[in-house]
Amino acid sequence: DRRIQQLHGPLKEEPEHPTASKSPPSSPPQRRQICSHCDRPLPVCLCYALPATPLPTKTKILIIRHPHESRHKLNTTPLISKTLLNAITVSSRRLLPHHLPNQSPPAIYLFPPSPTAPAVTLSQLKSSNLLNYETTPLLLIVFDATWKHAKEMVSASEGVLKGLALRVCLDGVDENVTGGSIYDNELVLRKEPFGGCVSTLEAVARCLGVIEPNGDEVQGVLIGVLREMVRLQAGFLKPLKPRPKMLKKSKHKEEDNDQLG
């Protein structure tokens, strides 16, 4: 309309949609590649440290893994299954009867003692040859979880464990000693709650080192795999700066008064 154009000027064209001039959205970042054999990211692949074929053992190993542990990238249970032929992992919050083999041999389960549930140490197991493990294969039951969850799992499993399995603990467990790494300063990836606590893989390795005929060899292979995992993972850790010590307000007031005095 000419009248409208005279009053308001020539009509302007509609501007392009703001997104029309933008470049197409970038593709999402690619997921890191996973090794098809050890199921670990390629930069920390452990195939070279694993045995060519899983090691056979007289002992059957049943690992009850808490569902939360499957999400933890430093969980050592998958390495046990890759290293040992007779290791089975079940995801559960407790031991159930159907988890056990049909013809279950004499069984032991690894867990530190408590005031109401004493445990036999590995050295006592070796010296007294309880359960005659040198001639009779054993079933080794292990609970894989954080210590808080592991206590809950063992408590929930007592109905099945009672009369079935002997409670066994590693030598050197001491709740009065502050927890550290399983190799003192070597492993800084996951902290243990008190002295003598170790990862699931090392606990299995140390137990098999006692009850297996070729225990030293089996233990050496398992510990070697764990050391390599630690070495590779440590290469991706950033150095931690010490956090400044936070003082409470009352403490600050005391220090200020001391300075004024």
C-alpha positions in Angstrom: 0.0 0.0 0.0 1.6 3.3 -1.2 -0.1 5.3 1.6 1.4 3.1 4.3 4.8 3.3 2.6 4.7 7.1 2.6 3.9 7.2 6.3 6.3 4.5 7.5 8.7 4.1 4.7 9.3 1.1 2.6 8.3 -2.2 4.2 11.3 -4.2 5.4 11.8 -7.8 4.7 11.6 -10.3 7.6 15.1 -11.1 9.0 16.3 -14.6 8.8 15.8 -16.8 11.8 18.7 -16.5 14.2 19.6 -20.1 13.9 19.7 -20.0 10.1 23.1 -18.5 9.9 24.7 -20.7 12.6 26.8 -23.7 11.7 25.3 -27.1 12.4 25.7 -28.3 16.0 28.9 -30.2 16.6 28.7 -34.0 17.0 28.9 -35.3 20.6 32.4 -36.3 21.8 33.2 -39.9 21.0 33.3 -42.4 23.8 36.7 -43.7 24.7 37.6 -47.0 23.2 37.5 -50.1 25.4 39.7 -53.1 25.0 37.5 -56.1 24.0 39.6 -58.5 26.1 40.3 -56.8 29.4 37.3 -54.5 29.2 39.4 -51.5 30.2 40.0 -48.2 28.3 42.8 -48.6 25.8 45.2 -46.1 27.6 45.1 -48.4 30.7 44.7 -51.8 28.9 46.1 -54.6 31.0 46.1 -57.4 28.5 49.9 -57.6 28.6 49.8 -58.3 32.4 47.0 -60.9 32.3 47.9 -64.6 31.8 47.4 -65.9 28.2 44.8 -68.3 29.7 43.1 -68.0 33.1 44.9 -69.9 35.8 43.1 -73.1 37.1 42.8 -73.5 40.8 41.5 -76.2 43.1 39.6 -73.6 45.0 36.3 -72.3 43.6 36.0 -68.5 44.2 32.5 -67.0 44.5 32.5 -63.2 44.6 29.3 -61.4 45.8 29.7 -57.9 44.4 27.6 -55.1 45.6 25.7 -53.5 42.6 27.3 -50.1 43.3 30.8 -51.6 42.8 30.2 -52.4 39.2 30.2 -48.6 38.5 33.6 -48.0 40.1 36.4 -47.8 37.5 38.9 -49.1 40.0 37.0 -52.2 41.1 39.4 -55.2 41.0 36.8 -58.0 40.7 36.9 -58.1 36.8 40.6 -58.7 37.0 40.1 -61.7 39.2 37.7 -63.2 36.7 40.2 -62.5 33.9 43.0 -64.1 35.8 41.4 -67.1 37.5 39.5 -69.9 35.7 37.3 -70.9 38.7 36.2 -67.4 39.7 32.5 -66.5 39.5 31.0 -63.1 40.2 27.4 -62.5 41.2 25.9 -59.0 41.6 23.8 -59.0 44.8 23.5 -57.3 48.1 23.7 -60.6 50.0 24.6 -64.3 49.6 21.6 -66.4 48.6 21.3 -70.2 48.5 21.0 -70.4 44.7 24.4 -68.6 44.4 26.1 -71.7 45.8 27.2 -74.6 43.6 25.0 -77.7 43.6 27.6 -79.8 45.4 29.2 -77.1 47.6 32.6 -78.1 49.0 33.7 -76.9 52.5 33.6 -73.1 52.4 35.3 -70.2 53.9 34.5 -66.5 53.6 36.9 -63.6 53.9 35.9 -60.9 56.4 37.6 -59.2 59.4 36.5 -60.5 62.9 34.1 -58.7 65.1 33.3 -59.0 68.8 30.4 -61.3 68.1 31.9 -63.1 65.1 35.6 -64.2 65.6 37.6 -65.3 62.6 40.5 -67.6 62.0 43.6 -66.0 60.5 45.2 -67.3 57.4 48.3 -68.3 59.4 46.1 -70.3 61.8 44.3 -71.9 58.8 47.7 -73.0 57.5 49.2 -74.2 60.7 46.2 -76.3 61.8 45.0 -77.3 58.3 41.4 -76.7 59.2 38.9 -78.2 56.8 41.7 -80.4 55.4 42.1 -77.9 52.5 45.3 -79.6 51.3 43.3 -82.6 50.0 39.8 -81.2 49.8 39.0 -78.3 47.4 37.4 -75.3 49.1 34.8 -72.7 48.2 36.1 -69.2 48.9 33.3 -66.6 49.3 34.3 -63.0 49.0 32.1 -59.9 49.5 33.2 -57.1 47.2 31.9 -53.6 48.3 32.9 -50.6 50.4 33.4 -51.6 54.0 30.1 -50.0 55.0 28.2 -52.0 52.4 30.3 -55.2 53.0 29.3 -55.2 56.7 25.7 -54.9 55.6 26.1 -57.7 53.1 27.7 -60.1 55.5 25.0 -59.3 58.1 22.3 -60.0 55.6 24.0 -63.3 54.5 24.5 -64.7 58.0 21.5 -67.0 57.6 23.2 -68.7 54.7 26.7 -68.5 56.0 25.9 -70.0 59.4 26.9 -73.7 59.4 28.2 -73.4 55.9 31.4 -71.4 55.9 34.2 -70.6 58.3 35.1 -67.0 58.7 38.7 -66.3 57.8 40.6 -63.0 58.0 44.0 -61.8 56.7 46.8 -61.5 59.2 47.6 -58.0 60.4 44.0 -56.6 60.5 44.0 -53.9 63.2 41.1 -51.4 63.6 43.3 -49.3 65.9 45.7 -48.5 63.1 44.8 -45.8 60.6 43.9 -47.2 57.2 46.2 -46.5 54.3 46.9 -48.0 50.9 47.5 -51.7 50.3 51.1 -50.9 49.3 51.7 -48.1 51.8 52.5 -45.1 49.6 52.3 -47.0 46.3 48.6 -47.2 46.0 46.9 -43.8 46.4 43.7 -44.5 44.5 41.4 -45.9 47.2 41.9 -45.5 50.9 41.2 -48.4 53.3 39.5 -47.8 56.6 42.1 -49.3 58.9 45.4 -51.3 58.9 45.4 -54.7 57.2 42.4 -53.9 54.9 43.1 -54.6 51.2 41.4 -54.6 47.9 39.3 -57.7 46.9 41.9 -58.8 44.5 44.7 -58.7 47.0 42.6 -60.5 49.6 41.9 -63.3 47.2 45.5 -63.5 46.2 46.8 -63.8 49.7 44.2 -66.4 50.6 45.0 -68.5 47.6 48.6 -68.1 48.4 48.0 -70.2 51.5 45.4 -72.8 50.4 46.5 -73.5 46.8 49.2 -76.1 46.1 50.9 -73.6 43.8 49.8 -70.7 45.9 53.0 -68.6 45.5 52.6 -68.7 41.7 48.9 -67.8 41.8 49.4 -65.0 44.3 52.4 -63.6 42.3 50.3 -63.4 39.1 47.4 -61.7 40.8 49.5 -59.2 42.7 51.4 -58.5 39.5 48.2 -57.6 37.7 47.1 -55.3 40.5 50.5 -53.5 40.6 50.2 -52.8 36.9 46.7 -51.5 37.3 47.9 -49.2 40.1 50.9 -48.0 38.0 48.8 -47.2 35.0 46.0 -45.4 36.9 48.5 -43.4 39.0 49.8 -41.9 35.7 46.5 -40.2 35.3 46.3 -38.7 38.8 46.7 -35.0 39.3 48.9 -34.0 42.3 46.8 -33.1 45.2 47.6 -29.8 46.9 47.2 -29.9 50.7 44.0 -28.3 51.8 44.4 -25.4 54.2 43.4 -26.3 57.7 40.0 -24.7 58.5 39.7 -23.4 62.0 36.5 -22.9 63.8 35.4 -19.4 64.8 36.0 -20.1 68.4 39.5 -21.2 67.6 40.1 -18.0 65.6 38.9 -15.9 68.6 41.3 -17.8 70.9 44.2 -17.1 68.6 43.2 -13.4 68.2 43.0 -13.1 72.0 46.4 -14.7 72.4 47.9 -12.3 69.9 46.3 -9.3 71.7 47.6 -10.6 75.1 
